[in-house]
Amino acid sequence: MSKPLSGHTAAEEAPFSLKAILPPLLAIIVGMIMVILDGTVVNVAVPNLVDFFNSDLKTIQWAITGYTLALSAVIPLAGWMTDRFGAKQVFVTTVVLFVLGSALCSIAQNATQLIIYRVIQGLGGGMVAPIGMAMVFKLAPPERRGAIMGMLGVPMLLAPALGPVLSGWLVEYANWRWIFLINVPIGVIAVILGIAYLPKADRFAPKQLDLLGILLAPIAFAMLAYGVNEGGSVSWTSRGAELGLAIGGVALVLFIIVELLHKNPLLELRVFRSSDFTRGIILTWIMQASLFGCMLFVPLYLQNIRQFTPLETGLILLPQALCSAIAMPIGGKFFDKYGARPVSFVGLVIIAVSLFLLGGIHADTSLYVIMPLLGAMGFGMGLSMMPLNTHVLNAAPRQWVNRVTPLTSALQQVVVSFAVAGMTGYMTSRITHHVAAAGKGGNPLEATVLGFDDVFLLSAWMAVAGVALCLILRKPKEMIVGAGPEGEGKPDPSLMIGH
């Protein structure tokens, strides 16, 4: 195994105290809110950016694509960076880099500068979530892990829903530059809290550096993200899509081979030997594909079919965010008491029923029908998401957590990208089908709505598959991999003391 370079090696265990971990938890939550929020705010401002820079849509879309590629490229490096330099140092440094990128974006003078500065943002933002999740997981004892991770999950679901509201308000009543500038004070607070309260943990120097993994991982995940983005927005037969998927696919296969053969891999793929981990991660993918794919199309329906403004759309989506925030701590507490299976089962049933009902909406369906359905979907999401994520991390050996959170984050990025692109293509084909079926006298608007309904129904059936898969979840068995630097199943004493 690797050797500690520095940090605490506490001989005695510090007793768990919720009050003691609240300050570091707050530092992590503020940092994650900032990064996740930024992933959604730019989408709303795209038309304004096209006009302001006197550019075209394809060029401005690269401000989003470049950010996604940079994010995908650095996520796999989070575990190695944490082991080598320490979680606190890397977390604070990446937040600083993200704030720097945000400040630069706010003063961009042309589209090229904006794209470059967004890449800097992505390079900083990619590691924040996996490192934050790993730190919180190690702060909490097993019997309180669900509740603590549930607290962390609130910003993960609130931020994407609040992003369009904030962005819509800033674009409409202030200036597009504020969607980036607002990150600066939030980031400064996250850095101050991080320096003051994040605990120092052991750093480990790998005996043998996984150079091939470090080279192949960014190529694999960034090119796959690019290929999927080109396939969904342009065409699956376009040169960009084919090149991205081909290079990304080959790099991914080579990366998997390298990781399985390496003694100290960049991402710990051996964790898939645990059937509990594999079941949990597959179920998580199904839920994420169903939810995140669908979450894209509800705002599209509200803006394109119902002609609501971005700000109005964000406000309509608020019940979903609020119900998620209410359900998240409840799901965490139930997870600690009953485990992942019953909690995720109930959550996914609620999601499936909500999506089936959304699959029957029309062009004039009342908001009094739509908003409660979105609220119910948010409640089911909040109930099941963090219990499933915690279950997946519980199924991994404790000393692999730093390498497993980047693995799950990187895979989520790819799965969600494929889900969004696949559902976009499916909706387009269904709209074409409904328009053809309606004939010359048909209503194109109704045909489009039926296309949206088909996507919601597809998402509902995916959620049903998740419900069925919940039945084979069980409490994870301990996966023995030999002695590690940290005690399995216990909160890391070095994270509990000595800031």
N, C-alpha and C positions, 0 to 999 in steps of 0.2 A: 504493500500500500504506500501512499504518499506520506511524506513527513511534514509535520507542522513547521512553518517558517517563523511564525510569531503568533501572538494572541494569548488568550487565557486557557489554562488547563486546570480548571477548578477541581480540586480534590473532593470537595463536598458539594452536594446538590443544593442549589438555592430553592426555597419553597416557591411554588407558583403563586403569583399575585397578579390579578387582573389590573389593579391600579398601576403596577410596575410596568406592564407591557403596553398600556394605553398610549404613552408618548411616542415610543417607536412605531406602534401601529398607526398612529396619526400621521407620522412622517411618511410612512409607506403609502397610506391611503391618499394623501395630498399629491404625492408624486404620480400615483397611478391615475387619479382623476384627471390631472393635467394632460397626460399622454393619451388616455382613452378618449377624452373630450375632443382632442384635436383631430382624432381620426374621423370625426363626423362633421365638424363645423365647416370644413373647407368645401364639402359637397354643395352646400346651400349657396355658397358665394361664387361658384363657378361662372354663372352668367355675368355677374358684375366684374369678375376678373377678366373675362373675354373682352368686355367693353372698355374697361380701364386701360388695359395694355394694348388695345387695338389688335388683338391676336385672334386666332381661331380656336375652336373648341378642342381639337385634337392636341394642340400645343399645350393649352392650359390643363388638359387632363393629365399631362405628364407631371404636373405638380402633385397629383394624387398618386399616380403610378410610381414616380420616383420615390416618394415617401414609403409606399408599400414595399418596394424592392429593397430599400435600405433597411427597413424594419425586418424583413424576411432574412436578409443576409446576416444580420448581427445576432439575432435570437439564438442560434445554435452555439455562439461563442460565450454566452452568458455563464454557463457552468464552469468552463475553463478559466475565464477571467475572475470569477468569484473565488475559485480555489487558489489561484495564483496571487491575487492582489487583495482579497478580502471583500466580503459582501458589502460592508459599509462604504468602503472606498469606491468601489465600482458603482454602487447605487447613486451616491452623491455626484460622482463624476459624470455619469450618464445624464442625470437630471440637469447638471450645469450645461452640458453639450446641447441638450434639448432646448433649454432656455436661450442659449446663444443662437441656435437655429431659428427660434421663434422671433427673437429681436431682429435678426437679419431679414426674415420674411416680411416683417412689418415695414421695413424701409426699402424693399425691393423696387427697383426703377423700371424693370422690364421682365418679361415672362421667363427669360433664360435665368436671370438672377433668382427669381422666385423658385424655379425648379431646383437649382443648386442648393439654395438655402433649405428647401423642404427635404432634400436628401440628408443634409446635416441634422435636421430635426429627427429624421427616421433613424439615423445612426445612433443618436442619443436615446430615442424612445424605445427601441427594440428590446433592450435588456431590462427596462424598469419593471415590467410585470412579472417575468419569470424569477428575477432576483427577489422582488418583493414577496411573491408567493412562497418561495423557499424559506425566506427569513421568518415569515409569520408562522409557517408550518413548524419550524424548529423552535419557535418561542413557546408554542402551546403544548401542554401535556396531552396524551391520547384522549383522556376522558373529557377534555374541554376543547378539543381540536375543531369539532364541527361548529361550535358557537363562535370561536375566534375567527375561523376562516369565513364564517357567515358574515361577520362584520366587515371583513376585507372584500367580500363579494358585492356589497352595496354599491361602491363606486363603479364596479365592473358592469353593472346593469343600469345604474342611474345615469352615468356619463353619456352613453350613446343616445339615450332618450332626451337628455337635456341639451345635448349639442345643437340639434336643429333649432330649438327654442332660442338659445343664446345667440347662435349665428344669425338667425332670422331677424332678431331684434337689433343686433349690432349693424348688420348690413342695411336694414331699413331705416334706422334712426341715427346711426353714427357713421362709421366708415369701415370698409372691409379690412383695413389694416389692424383694427382692434381685435379681430378674431385671432390674430397672432400675438398682438401686444399684451392681451389679457393674460397670456401664459407667463409673462415675466414676473409680476408680483406673486402669482401662485407658486412659480418655480423657486423664487427667492425664499418664500416661506418653507417650502419642502426642503431646500438645502440647509436652512438654519435649523429646522427640526431634526434633519438627518444628522448633521454634525453634532448637535447637542444631545440627541437621545438614542440614535441607532447604536446598538452595542457592537463592540469589536469582537469578531470571532476568529478562530484559527484560519491561517492561510496554509495551503498545501502545495508543495512543488511537485508536479508530476515527475515520476522517475523517468519516464520516456514521453517526450512531447509528441502529440498526435498531429504532426505537420500536415499529412495528407488529409486528415479530417478537417483541419482548420481551412485548408484550401478548397476542399470539395463541398463542404456544407453550405457556405454562402452562395456558391455557383448553383448548387442543386435547388435550394429553396427560393433564391431570387429568380432564377430562370423559370422555374415552375410557376411562380406567381406571375411573372411577366407573360408567359405563354397562355395561362388561363385568362389573364386580363385582356390580352389581344383576342383570344378566342371568343370571349363573352361580348366585347365591345365592337370588334371588327368582323371577324369570321374565323371559324375553326380551321379553315383551309388557307388562311392568310399566311404569308411568309413569317410574320412575327410569331404567330401562334405555333406554327409547325416547328420553327427554329427553337423557340423557348421551351416547348414541351420535349423536343428531342434532346437538346443539350441538358435540360434539367433532369429528364428521365435517366439518361446515361450517367450523369453525375450522381444522381441519387442511388442507382444500383451500385456504382463503384464505392460510394460513401458507405452504404450498408455493409459491403464486403470488408472494407477497411476497418469499420467500427467493430465488427464481430471478431476480427482477427487481432485487433490491437489490445494490449494489456491495460492501457489507460485511455480509453476512447473519449472523444469529445462529447458525444451523446451516448448514454448508457442503454444501448438497444437490447442488452441481455435481460433487461427488466421484462421484456415480452415473454420470457420463459414462465413468468407467473401468470397462470390462467386468470387469477383474480384481477390483475392489472389489465390484461388483454380484454376481458369482458367489460371492465369499467371504461376503458378508453374507447372501445367500439361504441358503447352506449352513449358516451359523451359526444363522439363524432356525429351520431345519428341525431341527437338532440340539437347540437350546434348547427348542423346542416339544415334541419327543419326550421329552427327559430331564426337564425341569422339570415337565411335566404328569404324567409317570409317577412322579416322586419324591414327588408329593403323595399318590398312591394306595397306594404300598407301606406307609407308616405307617397309613393308613386300614384297609388289609387286616389289618395286624398288631393294631390296637387293636379294630376293630369285629368282625372275623371270629374272630381268635384270642384276643381278650380280654387282650392284654398291656397292662401299665401304660405310661404315657408314658416312664418311665425305662427299663423293659425294652425298649421299642420303640427308644429311642435307642441302647441298647447293641447291639441286633441290627443296627442300621444302621451301626455303627462300621466293619466291614470295608469298606464302600463308601467311607467317608471316608478310611480309611488307605490303601486301594489307589489312590485318587485322588491322595493326597499323594505316594505312591511314583512313580506314573506321570507326574506333572506335570513334574518336572525331566528325566525321560527323554525325554518328548515335546519339550521345549524344545531339548535337545541334538540330537535327531534332526532337528528342524526346521532348525536352523542348518546341519546337514550335508546334508540331502536335500530340504529344502523342505516345504511344507504338504501336498502331494498324497499321498505314500506314508504319512505319519504319520497324517493324518486318515482315510485310507482304512482302515488297520488298526484304528484306534480305533473307527470307526463300524461296522466288521464285528463287532468284539467286542461292541459295544453292541446291535446288531441280533440277534445270536445269543442273547445273555443275555435280551433282551426276549421273543424267541420262546419260550424255555424257561420264562420267568416266566408266559407266557400259558397254560401247562398246569398251573399249581398248583391244589391242591384245598384244602378246609377243614382237612385234617389233614396237609398236606405237611410233611415234616420240616424243621426249621431247618437241618439239615446240608445240605439241598438249596438252601434259599432264600438263606442267608448267602453261600455261594460264588458264587451267581449275582449277588447284589448287589455282591460284591467285584469280579467280572469287569466288571460294568457301570461301577463306579467307576473301574477301571483304564482302560477304553476312554474314559471321559469325561476323565480326567486326561491321557491320551495325545493327545487330539484338540482339546480346548477352547482352550488357549492358543496352539497353533500356528495355529489358524484365526483367532483374534482378532489375533494378530501379523501374519498374512498380510493381513488386512483393513486394518490400520494401515499396513503396508508399501505397500499399493496407493494410499494417499492421499499427496498432496504433503506434505512435512514441515511446511511453514508452516501447514497446515490442521489439524494433529493436535489442537490445542486445541479446534477446532470439531467434529472428527470423533468424538472419544471421547464427548462428550455426545450426539451424534447416535445412535451405536450403542447407548449406554446407554438413551436414551429409547425407541428402537425396540424394544430387548429387553424393556423394561418392558411395552410394549403387546402384543408377540408372546406373551410368557409368560402375560400376563393372559388373552388370547384362547384360548391353548392350554388353560390350566387350566379356564376357563369352558366351552369347547367339549367337552373330555373329560369334565367333570362331567355335562354334559347328555347326552353320548353314553352314559356308564355308566348313568345313570338310565333312559334309554330301553331299554338292553339288559337291565337287571335286570327291568324291566316285561315285556319280551318273554319272558324266560326263565321268569318266574313264571307268565305266561299259558300258555306252552307246557307247563309241568309239570302244570298242572291242579290240581284240588282236593287230590289226594293227593300233590302234589310237595313237596319240601323247600325252603322259602324261603331257607335258608342256602346251599344248593347253587346256587340260582338267582342269589343275590347274588354268590357266588364266580365264577360264569360271567360275570357282568357285569364284574368286575375283570379276568378273563382277556381279555375282548374289548378292554378299554382297553389292556392290555399288548401285545396283538397289533397294535392300531392304531398304538401307539408304535413297535413293531418295524418295521412297514411304512414308517413315516415315516423311520426310521433307514436302511432299505434305499434309499429315495429319496435320502437323503444320500450313501450309498455310491456310487450311480450318478453323482451330481453331482460327487463328488470327482475323477472321471476327467477332467473338463474344467477342473480347476484348473491354473494354470501360475504360474511365477514372475512377479510383477507387473512390468509395464512402467512406466517412469518417466512420470508425468503432468506435463507442462509447463504451469505456470500463470504463469510470469513470476518475476522475482526476488522473493525473500521475505526476511524478517528473519533467517532461519536457513538454514544450508547444508543442502541436501537430502542425506539418506542418511548424515549424519555426526552423531556425538554432539555435542550443543550444548556448546561450550566453557564458556559461562557457567554451565552446570549442573554442570560437572566441578570448578570451582574456586571459591574465595571464598565460604565459608559466612557 
